[in-house]
Amino acid sequence: MLDDAVPSSPQLRTVVEAEFLALTQVGNQFAIRHHECDAQQLPNDDTRDYLFVRLVSLIAFVLRRTGRMAG
């Protein structure tokens, strides 16, 4: 999917991949998706909102670039 989203820019592809990996690590370290004994709680709702917007922006970018989302 990323090949279709950023076909002509290896540098941007690297940035997008790093963002997906960073957000995956956040999801694994913090109690966002589910509650685990070793997952850390987010400090406040503002932090949750920031991470949500960051993730939605990344997904929307890839979906738009691959023609899977209008707009």
C-alpha positions as CSV (number, residue, x, y, z in Angstrom):
1,M,0.0,0.0,0.0
2,L,2.9,2.4,0.8
3,D,4.4,1.7,-2.6
4,D,1.2,3.2,-4.1
5,A,1.0,6.0,-1.6
6,V,4.5,7.4,-2.1
7,P,5.8,5.8,-5.3
8,S,8.2,8.5,-6.4
9,S,9.7,9.6,-3.1
10,P,11.9,7.2,-1.2
11,Q,12.6,9.9,1.4
12,L,8.9,10.4,2.1
13,R,8.3,6.6,2.1
14,T,10.9,6.4,4.9
15,V,9.1,9.1,6.9
16,V,5.7,7.5,6.5
17,E,7.1,4.1,7.5
18,A,8.8,5.6,10.5
19,E,5.5,7.3,11.6
20,F,3.6,4.0,11.3
21,L,6.3,2.3,13.4
22,A,6.4,5.1,16.0
23,L,2.6,5.0,16.4
24,T,2.7,1.2,16.7
25,Q,5.2,1.5,19.5
26,V,3.1,4.1,21.3
27,G,0.1,1.8,21.0
28,N,2.1,-1.1,22.5
29,Q,3.6,1.0,25.4
30,F,0.5,2.8,26.5
31,A,-3.0,1.7,27.4
32,I,-4.7,3.0,24.3
33,R,-6.2,0.0,22.4
34,H,-6.5,-2.4,25.4
35,H,-5.5,-2.6,29.0
36,E,-2.5,-4.7,29.9
37,C,-0.6,-5.0,33.2
38,D,2.6,-3.5,31.7
39,A,0.9,-0.7,29.6
40,Q,1.3,2.8,30.9
41,Q,-1.7,5.1,31.2
42,L,-1.7,8.2,29.1
43,P,-1.3,11.3,31.3
44,N,-4.4,13.1,30.1
45,D,-7.1,13.4,27.4
46,D,-5.1,16.0,25.5
47,T,-2.4,13.4,24.9
48,R,-4.9,10.9,23.7
49,D,-6.5,13.4,21.4
50,Y,-3.0,14.4,20.0
51,L,-2.2,10.7,19.3
52,F,-5.6,10.1,17.7
53,V,-5.3,13.0,15.3
54,R,-1.7,12.0,14.4
55,L,-2.9,8.5,13.6
56,V,-6.0,9.6,11.7
57,S,-3.9,12.0,9.6
58,L,-1.4,9.3,8.7
59,I,-4.2,6.8,7.7
60,A,-6.1,9.5,5.7
61,F,-2.9,10.4,3.9
62,V,-2.3,6.8,2.8
63,L,-5.9,6.2,1.9
64,R,-6.2,9.4,-0.2
65,R,-2.9,8.7,-2.0
66,T,-4.0,5.2,-2.9
67,G,-7.5,6.3,-4.1
68,R,-9.3,4.5,-1.2
69,M,-10.7,7.7,0.3
70,A,-12.3,10.7,-1.5
71,G,-11.5,14.2,-0.6
